[in-house]
Amino acid sequence: MSRDENGHRAQATDELFDALLTAYDDALAAGTRSPTVDSTQIPAEMLEEWEASRAMLELIEAARSSSADPAVRDAAPPPIDSLWDATEVPESELLGSRMLGRFELVRELGRGGYGVVFLAIDTSLGRKVALKIPRAEVTLTPELSSRFLREAQATGALSHPNLVALHEVGQVGPVRYIVSDYCSGPNLAQWLAARGKPLDVRDAARLVAELADGVEHAHQHGVLHRDIKPGNVLLVDRSADACEGSASDPEDFTPRLADFGLARLESADATMTHSGTLLGTASYMAPEQATGRTDEIGKATDVYALGAVLYELLTGQRAFQGASDVDTLRRVVHDDPLGPRRLRSAIPRDLEAICLKCLEKRPGDRYGSARALASDLRRFLSGQPTVARPLTLAQRTLHWTRRRPALASLVGVSAGAAVLLMALGTAYLLHLRASRDTEARLRRDAEQSTATARELQARAEQSLYASRMRAVDRALRQGSTPEARRLLAHYDDGTEHAGLRSFDWYYFRNRLDDAWLTIEPGGGEVNGVAFSPNGRVLATGTGDGIIRLWDPHRGGLLAEIRGHTDCVNELAFSPDGQILATGSCDNSIKLWDAHTHKLLSTLPGQAKVTHTLAFSADGKRLASGGMEPVVRVWDVATGGLLRTYDTNDYTVNSVRWMGEQVLIGSVNKLTFLDPEQGTTREIAGAVDSIGVHPEHAEVAVAGPSLTILAGEPATPEESLHGHFGRAFSAVYSPDGKWLATGGGDQTVRIWDRELRPFQQVLNGHAGPNRVSSLAFSPGGALLASGAFDGSVKLWRVAEIMPKALPDFNALALSPDLEWLVLRYHASKFELFETRTGQWRSSRHLGPSSRPFHFLTRDDDTLFITEGDDARQWRLDVDRFEGHFPQPQPPEAFLALSGDGRHLITSSAAEIAVTDLDTQDKWFTLIPKRPPAVPYLRYSHSRQFMIINTSEKAHWVIDFSKRRADAVECADPLAITDDGRLLASSKPHTSFVLIDVQSGREVATLGHSLPTHSECAFSPDGRVFVSVTHDGTLHLWHVASGEEVAQLETGPDEKFYALQFSRNSRQLAAVVGPPNPNAEGQVAGARLFLWDGSDRPDKPAQAAE
């Protein structure tokens, strides 16, 4: 056989082989069982390839013949439940042991104009797949084969929940194949035939919206399907893995679009499609497909097919169905579809309009994209105005004239003449009336269009706001404060959309700089910070070599110490506060009198730059390290060198004392050195900074990772994840409660030892720069941070971190979140300030186990039940006021409405609301499931109350209007302050927002983890907060239904309170162990406060 110089077969040989193969296939299709071929024409070296190709063609023809059996073709559709039958395939349907490469073909699944699809076993992976073999003419020539590969590869790049995944494109001999997911469920056509009736209109809209999502994904990757129809839509059980499952309810399955057999790249040259060849299925073809206008085939072609599918789902019949394919194509091109409402009057007009807009004859009159179709369907599902509107008579007439211009002209001329003769006498009056009617109609249409446009624009702006807030949350977590500041600036005071701001914006604004005070030393990079032991002085070391001493409470500069000739890298006060040690880039270590600022001595023998210094606990020794592998231990009194230790590493980044040991952090390891014994222990890993717990309970090692060492001897126990990049500094608070770290992401993070992995992220330093040094004040109230951006920040830690609470058995937060009242041992009440967590006062009252709450008309009145007496406690003057009727029955719980005018009593026997002015019991509910007490929830203002009855219908009580309305939903848990929206929990994973007046769902807020029942609306109704089991609070933007931020607390905890402040600027949560202790108290709880309120004036920014 002739070959070229590269070893390839000659083109003439390939063409001969292809011609013989095509002739053999045609003979098989014509019914010849064993066609004869002159084998002498086949080169000897190609005989093996010929035999493999011939066997494959016979296999495909066998599958074709079996599917043509009338008994199979004309059989009635199977019962709907059997369509997901996972039993073994009957032996009669098996193809026998036929192999195609590594794939064992089991049976035929389907066929079309493109080729045959088999159920196959991938013998290398042991999994079922769908294997498609295209017809011979699809890959007959090199050009067609190249196109097949290119378009199949493009389809293989698609990955979407509503598309069937393609795994592989391959070739065995001349036979090419495509391998994709095998889905055991039926296709939509089979399911509809078995169902025997149209879908519920909402189910139909949801299904097509999901398909449109998948089609949009394909379009975004430049792939057109061109054969969308029910037979190419596979139904997959939502609850099952992959393509398995047995769903039968429309809500339980996910539609997946399969068979991209006719797909082509949107950018492909139209000449690559055979001229005059119709590709697709007649009833679902767009007019441009039916007439072969390949230059017009595009995204709108697939939108048309989606509309055809929607039509069939709604009506139970196809939009166009003729006596033959030719008749069907004629109707597609020339006829209007019968309005779906004429076939099924229950179809809403807006949904009919959406369907008919898809089926417009001209591509430009359809939706511009599959995404636009999906969005309009979801607007219909959520009860919003749709873009598609029902056609007017004039619009229908215009469509008809476009399709039949000649007939329209003839009819127009004839009708015009008749009308002219009949209308001469009345034309003037009709003209006046028509003008008035037209003017009124146009005005109404214009007003409606304007209102719709404004509503769509407002929703787009709300969605953009939510998207920007998500980006701000992400930026702040990563320390990118400039990006967060830029995004927040879109809604600053005076901007066009400042009115969109809600809690998240105000909270993020404060997060841009959490620091209480900022100092700008002015000497370049800040390398070191240190507090004096009395907390009155903060020392800073900067790149200009000057040591500056500051008042950490006012920010004023106290003194400057000059003596170094290059950057000061590290500072350390002796434990008695008498000496300040400094290490510099000028290769010196100096000791200064901390009070007079005079130089005491320069330690001899320091050869290179000093990075780190640390005094021993008794202040008698000083350890140092720097840009050499050596660590030195000095006698502070004499300045003499006590010990030198060579780490055999590169540079030493950190030294710290832990008892009598010196911990050394260097480029490649952590070393534990006993200076007296000279013994060492090493742990591999790069170290930038070391933090030692004050009681030596643990060691924090900062570097490429943040590692906690514990035990005796200390070994790695826990890794903390938070910083984006390296951690460059680490320090424990004096009481060991908190660990602070600084990173290359410009953030400071504070870790509560008892709540890890919870961390508080502090922003303020500008990037891209590292936080180089950290120091707690002696009492732990302040944290100082220095960074390479040249700034020093001071943080009030107690106001930033969660506040530890004493034991309690009940609590209440004031409406403004200024106060927290705890009760413990049934009789003692304590008052705390939420911002600082400080105790203010306490009082013993009579024993009670009933709940208590603040009145929302003010922030200082508490409604409590003391013994058998219910009263109002004025906290501001410590006085009791009012007297309320004894609860009936005695064990009933009591509560007041927000205005104090209505008394609520609840027990297993009865829930009642009484007007205290008239003593009229105007609402009574007898629970149907005693002895359980129905669950009560209130709006923030307590103007509205939800009664969760554990039945299908629940109650919403409006105290101001003395009105009770029944609402049907799953599990109502929260209501807005205006009573407009109600939040209902769906089992475990989501919340639904429900319009109370109409009862319709307006948004679904989904989670990736199971949810707690705790949730709350902000009083302004703009934010909804929910909680998942990992302790994460999810903030949702109500207007758009989108998540905007996440706030962390701690896993496996219970939420005892979750509440916004009255002005919607703050959010508080009380979180603790899920079970009480032996005394029935909640122990170890914490108060979290996320503050978006306007801050009081900070001290003026300090500078040199």
FIVO-740064 format. One record per residue (C-alpha): residue in three letters; x, y, z. Coordinates in pm, whole numbers, plus 50000, padded with zeros to 5 digits. Each point is the difference from the previous one (the first is absolute). Layout:
% FIVO-740064
alaXYZ...
This chain:
% FIVO-740064
met500005000050000ser501435034049904arg500885024150278asp501475034950003glu503385009050147asn498505003050348gly498494965249990his496395011049941arg497714980849766ala499395015949667gln496815020049962ala498824977949711thr500254969150225asp497995017150274glu497335010849752leu499754964249863phe499694985950354asp497275025450090ala498094992949678leu500034962250062leu498915005150361thr497135023049896ala498864975349732tyr499994972150258asp497935021150241asp497505009049724ala499624963349910leu499304991050363ala497425027950024ala498334987249681gly499444966150166thr502894979949861arg501034977150287ser503574992849891pro501045023949720thr502894988749787val502935022549938asp502894994449765ser502694995150264thr502705001149736gln499545037749995ile501025001850367pro503755001850067ala501274970750209glu501205022150283met496475014550030leu498104967250021glu500054998750380glu498655035750017trp497394990849736glu498754970150200ala499685020750321ser498105027649816arg497724975149823ala499154982950333met499125033550156leu497725009449709glu498184966750035leu499605006150373ile498475034349939glu497664986049734ala498924972350237ala499055026150254arg498135019849732ser498044969549894ser499024990050353ser498635034850073ala497914998949682asp497944970850132pro496345011949987ala499224981850324val502605021450174arg499335031949808asp496225000050048ala499874987850359ala498035021050250pro502115021850229pro500964982450326pro498635011350338ile501725031750121asp501504983550311ser501674973249789leu501965025349797trp502605001050278asp500044961950034ala503564989950090thr499554962649941glu502284981049767val499505002449622pro498084970349852glu502274976449818ser497995004649681glu501035036449987leu503724993550045leu502345002749703gly502254972550123ser503665004750073arg500875027449751met503085020850074leu500985034149869gly503455006050133arg499754997550378phe496205004649991glu497624970350014leu496765009049819val496984987550198arg496935012249814glu498705028249786leu498555029850185gly498795020949705arg500695013249654gly499505030549786gly501095016949683tyr503445003550151gly500744964350104val499374972550255val500435001150379phe500904968850197leu500124991350367ala503614989050049ile502334989250278asp503335018050033thr502024969250090ser502965020350130leu497885019150253gly497164975250047arg497285025949943lys497015003149772val500225026449727ala497995011549700leu502054993849684lys498915017449680ile501184988849658pro499345025949727arg498754990349659ala502754992849749glu499375031649796val500585021950308thr503724991849997leu500384987749643thr502525025949875pro503025014850181glu498245033650010leu496884985150161ser502124979350237ser501925031050107arg496755018750055phe498604970950202leu503045000550230arg500045037750038glu496325002750088ala500064969650228gln502975014450188ala498155032850043thr497014981050138gly502324981050232ala501075033050158leu496455005850127ser499324993250369his496585009350140pro497414982950224asn497455001549717leu502224985149731val501034963649964ala503774998750036leu502104987449707his503014979450110glu501904989649693val500235001549620gly501854970949841gln500474977849700val500364962649943gly501104993949644pro497865022849783val497185000650254arg499865031250214tyr498015001650322ile498955023550278val499764989150366ser497775018350247asp498184994450330tyr497424972149999cys496805011050171ser497704971650103gly496935022250016pro497695006049705asn500145028649760leu497355026850013ala498144986449700gln499624965750162trp498975015450329leu497355022149835ala498614970749802ala499704979050315arg498515029050197gly497285005949742lys499225035950100pro501685034450000leu502195012050287asp498995024550268val500785034349856arg502575008250272asp501764966749956ala500155005949625ala501445034950047arg502574987650252leu501114971249778val500505021849690ala501765026850208glu502514974050116leu500484987549643ala500545036049889asp502745003150263gly501804970749841val499495013249647glu501355034150107his503124982550135ala500494983149664his499455032849814gln502545017450225his502534974149879gly499025005849638val498034967449957leu496514998549841his497884968650057arg497585002649702asp497954969350098ile498365008150334lys496924978150047pro498454979050280gly501804969049875asn503345016850067val499105010450356leu500934973850261leu498345000750343val502244994450300asp498964995550362arg501155031050195ser500744979350311ala502124973949821asp503634999549905ala500985004949637cys497274988249765glu498374974150224gly496695002750186ser496314992749986ala498175033450020ser496525002949856asp498795033850128pro501035029449775glu501455018250302asp502264970550076phe501984998149678thr502585021449824pro499805002849620arg503254994449813leu500385008449634ala501744972449808asp500924991049642phe502005029149871gly500124979549680leu498955029149779ala501945025250204arg502445022449823leu502345027550103glu498255033349978ser503095013949828ala500124971749742asp499815009649633ala496504993849869thr501494983649693met501044971050218thr496364989150020his498784982249687ser497865024049803gly496374990549988thr500254973950275leu497465003950279leu501464991850340gly497594996650291thr496534986850085ala497155015549801ser497615009850282tyr502785017450195met501805016649708ala500105037649978pro498865014749667glu503595008449906gln500914963350048ala496944987949808thr500875021749700gly503734992150011arg501035036350067thr503254989550169asp501295035750027glu497095008250237ile500484970150229gly501245011650338lys499105002650367ala496405009549916thr499644966349822asp500504981550328val497685025050176tyr497294990749748ala500434963050080leu499745007250374gly496745018049930ala498764969849804val500824977650296leu498225024150239tyr496934999849769glu499844962050012leu500414999050378leu497185025250047thr497504986549747gly500874963349960gln500435003849624arg502585014049761ala499785035749872phe500154987049641gln499154964649892gly499114992049641ala499104968249816ser503644996749897asp503335016650069val499565021149688asp496555011150116thr501385007350346leu502835021249858arg497505019249787arg498005008650313val503165009950189val500875025049727his496565014349918asp497524994450287asp499645015550344pro499814975250288leu496614996550164gly500025020350322pro500734976750295arg497075014650196arg497614988649727leu501104964650072arg500205004250378ser498325030150153ala501824996150335ile503285011749847pro500775035350127arg500135026849731asp503575010250089leu501254964449959glu498184997149668ala501705032349891ile503434986150094cys499334968349800leu498785018749691lys502945024450012cys502334970149967leu498034987949697glu500205032649804lys500794994349632arg502795025749986pro503044992750221gly500255036550099asp496504999450151arg500894971650240tyr501935002850325gly503535011749936ser501494971550198ala499114968750196arg500915019450315ala497365026249916leu497424972249962ala501014984250332ser499815033750175asp496515007149864leu498784965550108arg501335006250351arg498315034050004phe496774981749924leu500684974350275ser500655027350258gly496925019949903gln501965028849846pro499075017749674thr501404981749697val501795014949702ala497734981249759arg496485014349992pro496854984849841leu499635009649629thr497435026349910leu497654996049703ala502095024949803gln503184980150066arg498354967449888thr498795017049682leu503475013549929his501504965250039trp497484986049751thr500745026749738arg503744993150028arg499494963449914arg497495005249712pro500725034049846ala498274993049668leu496824986550159ala500085027550257ser500215026049723leu497044984749814val497914997350314gly501045035050102val498955015349666ser496654981849994ala499185006650362gly501195035649969ala497645007549716ala497054985350187val500845017650320leu500475032849818leu496514998249850met498444990750335ala501965024450216leu499605033249820gly497025010550212thr501494991350338ala503725005349947tyr500225032550192leu498314987150316leu501974967649990his503195019449951leu499375020950311arg499084969750209ala502964980049870ser502345029050069arg498795002450359asp500224962450049thr503414998249837glu501305028350211ala498754983650320arg501384966349899leu503365014149904arg500155018950326arg499224968350196asp502534980049800ala502635026650047glu499365001850372gln500114962150026ser503194998149795thr501595027550205ala499034982850324thr501304966649874ala503265015649882arg500465017450333glu499314967950187leu502474980449788gln502615027150040ala499455000850377arg500424962350020ala503145001549791glu501405026650233gln499104978850303ser501714969749848leu503075020849917tyr500085012750358ala499894964350134ser502764989249760arg502215028850109met499464992550368arg501054963749940ala503165013149836val500625023250297asp499664970750241arg502524980149797ala502405029549974leu499975006450375arg500694963450074gln503025001949772gly501235033250141ser499305019349681thr498615031350166pro500585022849695glu497754977849789ala497404998450278arg500135037950037arg499545004849626leu496914977849992leu498435016050306ala500545034849852his497254993349744tyr497535005250288asp501675027850199asp497995029850122gly498905021449709thr500214972549738glu497034990449785his499474966350167ala500855008450361gly496414990850087leu500744963249931arg502314997150300ser499154974950271phe501704984350301asp502664982949789trp501225032849849tyr500295017450337tyr501694969950157phe502504997149713arg500665037550015asn501114996250361arg502064969549906leu502135020649760asp501945011150306asp499154982750326ala502735018650187trp499145023550284leu503105021449941thr502515003549717ile503525013650046glu502155010749707pro503605001150129gly501295013749671gly503214979849989gly499194975249727glu499234963550069val498964991550356asn502074969650099gly499314997150371val497555010650273ala500214994150376phe497985010650308ser501735010250323pro499094977250295asn497785027550150gly498155004649670arg500645037549987val502544999849716leu499944984549655ala503404998049832thr500344997549620gly502994992049780thr500045012149641gly502115000249687asp501655033650079gly501734986050309ile498095022250248ile498324985150307arg496765018250080leu498064998050323trp496235006249990asp497075004350236pro497894969749897his496805014750146arg500125034049828gly502444994149717gly502335028350089leu503764998049940leu501874998950334ala503624998349891glu502474989949732ile503184980250056arg502725003649740gly503114978749993his499624973749731thr501235008449653asp497644976249815cys496594983950038val498834988550344asn498614964749962glu499104989250352leu499285015650342ala499544983450340phe499395014250347ser501534981850297pro497354984750230asp500645027050266gly499625027749740gln503435015150066ile501764990749676leu499025002349635ala502004977449767thr500135007349627gly501464980749705ser500895017049675cys501104995949641asp503225017950100asn501224966850151ser499585011950359ile497914992350308lys499575029050240leu498665001950356trp498265032550103asp498775014050329ala496244998249944his499365031350211thr502895023349913his500454986049648lys503775000150045leu502154973149842leu501154974850259ser502104977749778thr500544985249658leu500374962550016pro503284988749841gly500424972549746gln496825004449794ala501324994549649lys496945004949780val496505014349982thr497854992350306his496504986849936thr498774989350341leu500505005750375ala498444985150313phe500555004750375ser499834970050233ala497215000150258asp502335013150273gly501435026849769lys503584988950060arg500664985549656leu499375011949647ala499874977049696ser500635013349649gly500054987949641gly500255014149650met501454996249654glu502354971950099pro499394964950135val501225009650349val497905006850312arg501655018650287val499005001650367trp501255030850188asp500375009250366val497955032050021ala501805013950307thr503524996149866gly499434999149627gly502034968149986leu499294971649759leu498774969350190arg499474975549714thr500144997849623tyr498024973949812asp500384992149628thr496714988449845asn501744987449684asp497245018149810tyr499985032649808thr498425029050192val498285001150338asn496595016949979ser498674996750353val501184991650353arg497724996250306trp500474987150353met497824972150137gly501124995350357glu503694991849985gln499864989749633val500695022749706leu497774993349697ile501775008349676gly498175004649671ser502154999049690val499594995349629asn499534962350010lys499254989450359leu498855007050351thr502634992950267phe499484995350375leu503285010250172asp500864995150366pro502765026350047glu501204985150327gln500234963849883gly500795007649640thr497414974449882thr497705005449704arg496924985449836glu498955008649643ile496755000149800ala500275004749625gly498195028749828ala500565036649914val499385024750284asp499435037749977ser498735006250352ile499394981650328gly497265006850255val500284983850343his496934995650222pro500585017750336glu499414967550188his502014980349740ala496834980749912glu500745003049629val502255016049740ala498875017249679val502374997349705ala499385024749717gly501394995349652pro498674985449676ser497454983550229leu498735008050348thr500624970550232ile499134994750367leu502384978450208ala498884985250331gly500894972750246glu503214990650175pro502145001149803ala498165024449773thr499104984249668pro497745011449709glu496354995750098glu497895023149785ser500245020849683leu498075032749980his498845012049659gly499125035849930his502775021849863phe500335001549622gly503714993349982arg502594999750279ala499515010150360phe502895022550105ser499225007050366ala498354982450293val499415009850364tyr497764988350287ser498025023250226pro501295002250360asp497184977750128gly500584974749719lys496395003349884trp500775013649656leu502604994349731ala500665028749758thr501714994649665gly501025023549720gly500364989649638gly501225009149659asp496355005949907gln500115032450210thr497534985950253val500244994550373arg498114969650125ile499064992650359trp499274964150095asp498004991450314arg501624968650144glu496654986050110leu498245007149671arg502624990049744pro499844998649704phe497935032050050gln502065030749916gln499355037349999val501475016249687leu501215035850051asn500595022749702gly501615033849975his503594996149887ala500505008549635gly501344974949753pro501924984749853asn501964999250325arg500514976450291val499005004650360ser503474996750147ser499545003250376leu497314996050269ala499875007550371phe497254998050266ser499845025950277pro500734985550347gly496304997350086gly499084986649656ala497535028249928leu501995013549704leu501774983049712ala502605019449804ser501014990349646gly502785013949783ala500184994949626phe502165007149700asp497445026049887gly501575023050261ser497064999850242val499374988250354lys496454989850092leu498534996550347trp497014977250045arg497624998050297val499894962550026ala497144997050251glu497675018749764ile501074979149701met499934964850138pro496994979550121lys499185006650364ala499994971050245leu496764998950201pro499254986050347asp497684970450037phe496315007049932asn496674983049937ala498235028249812leu500975032649830ala498675030549816leu501675025949775ser498785036049995pro498595012549666asp503005022849944leu502404971650099glu501565022150267trp499044976750288leu499944962950068val498064986750300leu500804965150131arg498104980150258tyr501534971450193his498874977450283ala496435010949915ser500145032050203lys503135021149942phe500135024549710glu503205016049874leu500385029049754phe502925001449756glu501185025549747thr500234982149663arg502785021049845thr502494993450279gly498484969650172gln500325017950334trp497614992850289arg497875029950104ser497574988850271ser498124970350145arg496804993350193his498364970850174leu496294995249923gly497444973250073pro500604965949841ser498714995149647ser500664976949708arg498005020149748pro501595019749713phe500415037650022his500545026649736phe500595036949937leu497205022649884thr500805014749661arg498485034250073asp503165007650203asp503314983550085asp499815000750378thr496824980750084leu499994962850062phe496824979150021ile500474972250253thr497954974750192glu501034999050365gly498374971250182asp496335003349901asp500255037149929ala500805015249660arg501475035050003gln502055025349806trp503495006950135arg501375034649917leu503734993749995asp500975036749974val498385008450334asp499874964650145arg496245001750055phe497124976049937glu496865012349828gly496674985649892his498034970150111phe498704973349767pro497294973450040gln501054966850148pro500834975949720gln497324974949917pro500824972050022pro502665007250267glu502784983149801ala499395022049695phe502795021749861leu499355037649981ala501255025749751leu499125035149885ser499655014549654gly502515026549903asp497755028950096gly499154984050335arg496245000249926his499434962849938leu500714970950233ile500864966149850thr499444968650204ser501174966549865ser499654964850133ala499264965449871ala496305007050060glu499645034149838ile501685029349831ala498195032850054val500525037149933thr498305025350229asp499645037449946leu501135014750334asp498035032449946thr496644982649947gln500784966050157asp498634984949679lys501474965949920trp499855005149625phe501954969249885thr499904964550130leu501594968649857ile499564965050140pro503064979149902lys499094968149817arg502964980550133pro500215003750378pro502024998550216ala502445017949768val499945038150019pro499975015949653tyr503195018749924leu499745038250000arg502275023549807tyr499835037949985ser501095027149760his502715022850137ser497455026650102arg497694972950139gln497185014749794phe499624966249828met500014965150148ile500254966249828ile498274969950155asn501674968449874thr497294973950051ser501834969649859glu497054997649760lys499755009449636ala498515034050082his501665024350239trp498975034150131val501345035249956ile498735024250265asp500015037749932phe499625016650341ser499545035549867lys497014989549785arg498764972650237arg500104976349706ala500874963149964asp500734984149660ala500604963449919val503074992849786glu500874966549844cys503704991749999ala502394973850133asp501565014850313pro499655037750058leu502925013950200ala500295037749941ile497975029449872thr500985034849886asp499155030650209asp497395010949745gly498404965449997arg500514997049626leu502424970749978leu500224968050197ala502974975950009ser499164963049998ser502484971750039lys500184972049749pro501294967250139his503625004650103thr501515019449714ser498155031949905phe497625027950091val497135013249791leu498825036150010ile496215002049970asp497805029749921val497554999450292gln497145016749810ser500074977749691gly501584969050152arg502394996149706glu503714992350027val502165029149891ala503484985650061thr501794968250106leu503185004050203gly502004967949964his502884987350213ser502704974249940leu499744987850361pro497074991650230thr498455030350167his499065009550353ser496535014050061glu501455032950122cys499515028649755ala499025036750002phe499045029049776ser501585034150049pro497355025350110asp500285018349666gly499194967049826arg503055001649774val502114972050151phe499164964750111val502454979850207ser499994962150031val502324975350169thr501544967049886his501224972250225asp503645010249965gly499195031850193thr500085022449692leu497555028749971his498845006149644leu498915035349909trp497435001749719his498975030649803val496214997450010ala499215020349686ser502164977949777gly499904967550200glu503804997849975glu502554992450270val502295029550071ala502254988950289gln500844973650257leu500835005750366glu501674973250210thr499394989950363gly500924964050077pro498834964949906asp497644977950199glu498635028950204lys496445010650079phe498675034849929tyr498165013550305ala499395034049840leu500305014949652gln498845036049966phe500555032049804ser500005034250163arg497025022949951asn501875020849741ser501154968849808arg503665009950045gln501044972850249leu499554962550028ala500474980050320ala500044962850075val500334980950325val501614966349928gly500804972050240pro500024962650064pro496814982449887asn499354983750340pro499755016150346asn502284989550284ala499004979850305glu498425030950159gly497835006549696gln502115030149897val501585008049665ala503735002150071gly502755013149773ala497815021149770arg501305030149810leu498495031849864phe500925008849640leu499375035449877trp500385010649636asp499945037750004gly499065022249705ser499005030350209asp501655033749958arg503024999550225pro500755026550260asp502845023049910lys503344982750023pro503075018050134ala501585021549733gln502374980349781ala503425002850156ala503095008649799glu503505011550070
